[in-house]
Amino acid sequence: CYRVDVMHQVDIIEDVAIAYGYNNIEPLWRELPTTGKAKPDQRLIDVARDLMVGLGYQEVLNTTLTNQETLFQKMQVQPTKIIELSNPKVITMTCLRNWLLPSLMESLSINQSVEFPQKIFELGKVTLPDETKETRTRDEDWLAAVTAHPNASFSEIKSALDSFLANFGVEWQIKETSHPSFIEGRVGKVLAGGVEVGVVGEVNPAVLEAWKLENPAAAFEIDFSRILFYKK
């Protein structure tokens, strides 16, 4: 007779196993057992996430695909070389992100109905051009955080960054800089081991307006891959 429930070879194998009895099947153990564990860097990433949650920030997960308007125009920065898709299916996903803050600003913009203050972070991948690699690209782990409410300030976000890096065992300092996404005079570059690893400051009102955000915001973004190098 014809059975509609048999669609694949495994269906027949299952019938045989049931007839034989699952309890009668003796397990066969590998002669060379293996155990899995997280890579050292992944364990540190998990620690970093726990630290940010402990500082009162909520983690968000955004897609690595985005568009140039999100990365550049809305953030008031000049376009740079990025990895673009040759045949994008939608206009909102035409390239790979090269920094995280635009994704966080988009999250704030979408969730304005949620009660403020809002404090969010993301520890995720960014993709950068690299002609030395076979794929001509490299992926790096970056960390970004933003706080948005009527009293958001440089002091608040700097305090969060200070607590994170101190608990993570990294000696760092801030030096004056200029960045179009942040308010002039309220932004600094983050240095670790004398090398620039990120930026921290109050978000430029023009950026807030582009994202239709009414509350002030302060943010930081650091190259977490480099932070791992300078960890004590």
C-alpha positions in Angstrom: 0.0 0.0 0.0 1.0 3.6 -0.5 2.1 5.5 2.6 1.9 9.3 2.5 4.1 9.6 5.7 7.2 8.1 4.0 8.9 11.0 2.3 12.6 10.1 2.7 15.0 7.2 3.5 15.2 8.3 7.1 11.4 7.6 7.5 12.1 3.9 6.6 15.1 3.8 9.0 12.9 5.3 11.7 10.3 2.5 11.2 13.0 -0.1 11.5 14.4 1.5 14.6 10.9 1.6 16.2 10.3 -2.1 15.3 13.7 -3.1 16.7 13.2 -1.0 19.8 15.2 2.2 20.7 16.0 0.7 24.1 17.7 -2.3 22.4 20.1 0.0 20.5 23.5 0.1 22.3 25.3 3.4 22.1 28.7 3.5 20.3 31.1 5.9 21.9 33.9 7.6 20.0 37.3 6.1 20.7 38.7 9.7 20.8 36.2 11.7 22.8 36.3 15.5 22.3 35.0 18.3 24.4 33.9 21.7 23.2 34.6 25.0 24.9 34.4 28.6 24.0 37.4 30.3 22.4 39.3 32.6 24.8 38.2 35.7 22.9 34.6 34.6 23.0 34.8 34.2 26.8 36.1 37.8 27.1 33.3 39.0 24.8 30.8 37.3 27.2 32.5 39.0 30.1 32.2 42.4 28.3 28.5 41.9 27.7 28.0 41.1 31.4 29.8 44.2 32.4 27.7 46.4 30.2 24.5 44.8 31.5 25.8 45.4 35.0 26.3 49.1 34.2 22.5 49.3 33.4 22.7 49.0 29.6 20.4 46.7 27.6 21.9 44.7 24.7 20.5 45.0 21.2 21.4 42.9 18.2 21.3 44.6 14.8 22.0 43.2 11.3 25.4 43.8 9.8 23.7 44.8 6.6 22.7 48.5 6.3 22.9 51.4 3.8 25.0 54.5 3.2 22.3 56.9 4.3 22.4 55.3 7.8 26.2 55.1 7.9 27.1 58.5 6.6 24.3 61.0 5.8 22.3 60.7 9.0 25.5 60.6 11.1 26.8 63.8 9.4 30.1 62.1 8.3 31.7 62.0 4.9 31.4 58.6 3.0 34.4 56.3 3.2 35.3 53.1 1.5 33.0 50.3 2.5 31.9 46.8 1.4 28.9 47.2 -0.9 26.6 44.5 -2.2 26.7 44.0 -5.9 23.0 43.0 -6.2 21.1 44.2 -3.1 17.5 43.1 -2.8 16.3 46.1 -0.8 17.5 49.7 -0.7 17.8 49.6 3.1 20.4 46.8 3.0 23.0 47.7 0.4 26.3 47.4 2.3 28.0 46.1 5.4 28.4 48.4 8.4 31.8 49.8 9.2 30.8 51.1 12.7 28.0 50.4 15.2 26.7 53.7 16.4 24.4 54.3 13.4 22.7 51.0 14.2 22.1 52.1 17.8 20.7 55.5 16.7 18.3 53.6 14.4 17.2 51.4 17.4 16.5 54.6 19.4 14.6 56.1 16.5 12.4 53.0 16.1 11.7 52.6 19.8 10.7 56.2 20.8 7.5 54.9 22.2 9.5 53.1 24.9 9.9 54.9 28.2 13.0 57.0 28.6 15.8 56.9 29.8 17.0 54.4 27.2 20.5 52.9 27.6 21.5 50.4 25.0 24.7 48.8 23.7 25.9 46.4 21.0 29.0 44.2 20.9 29.1 43.1 17.3 30.9 42.7 14.0 31.9 45.4 11.7 33.4 44.7 8.2 36.3 46.8 6.9 38.2 46.8 3.6 41.6 45.1 3.9 43.6 44.4 0.7 46.0 42.1 2.6 43.3 39.5 3.1 42.2 36.9 0.6 38.6 38.3 0.8 39.9 41.9 0.8 37.9 42.4 4.0 38.3 41.8 7.7 35.7 41.5 10.5 36.3 43.1 13.9 34.4 43.1 17.1 33.4 46.6 18.2 31.5 47.8 21.2 29.1 50.8 21.2 26.8 52.2 23.8 24.3 55.1 23.9 22.3 56.7 26.6 19.3 58.9 25.7 17.2 61.0 28.1 16.7 64.8 28.9 19.9 64.9 31.0 22.2 62.7 28.9 25.8 64.1 29.1 29.4 63.6 28.4 30.1 62.9 32.1 27.5 60.1 32.2 28.8 58.2 29.1 32.4 58.8 30.1 31.7 57.3 33.5 30.2 54.2 31.9 33.2 53.8 29.6 35.6 54.3 32.5 33.9 51.7 34.6 33.8 49.2 31.7 37.5 49.6 30.8 38.6 49.7 34.5 36.7 46.4 35.2 38.1 45.0 32.0 41.7 45.8 33.1 42.5 48.4 30.5 44.5 51.6 31.1 43.1 54.4 28.9 42.9 58.1 28.5 40.8 60.7 26.5 42.2 63.4 24.3 40.4 66.2 22.7 39.3 65.6 19.1 36.7 66.5 16.5 34.0 64.2 15.1 31.0 65.4 13.0 28.7 62.9 14.8 29.4 64.6 18.1 29.1 68.1 19.6 32.3 70.1 19.2 34.1 70.5 22.5 32.1 67.6 24.0 33.9 64.7 22.3 37.1 62.9 22.8 39.1 60.1 21.3 39.8 57.1 23.4 43.4 55.9 23.7 44.8 52.6 25.0 48.5 52.0 25.0 48.9 55.3 23.2 46.8 54.0 20.2 43.4 55.4 19.3 40.7 52.8 19.9 37.5 54.7 19.9 35.5 57.9 20.5 33.2 59.2 23.2 30.9 62.2 23.4 27.6 63.9 23.2 25.7 63.2 20.0 25.4 66.1 17.5 21.9 67.7 17.5 22.0 67.4 13.7 22.3 63.7 14.1 19.4 63.6 16.5 17.3 65.6 14.1 18.2 63.3 11.2 16.9 60.3 13.3 13.9 62.3 14.6 15.0 62.0 18.2 13.8 64.6 20.7 16.0 63.6 23.7 19.7 64.4 23.9 22.0 61.4 23.7 25.6 60.6 24.6 27.6 57.6 23.2 30.9 55.8 22.9 32.3 53.3 20.4 35.5 51.4 20.8 37.4 48.8 18.7 37.0 45.8 21.1 39.4 43.7 19.1 42.2 46.2 20.1 40.9 46.4 23.7 41.6 42.7 24.0 45.2 43.3 23.0 45.7 45.9 25.7 43.9 43.9 28.4 46.1 43.3 31.5 
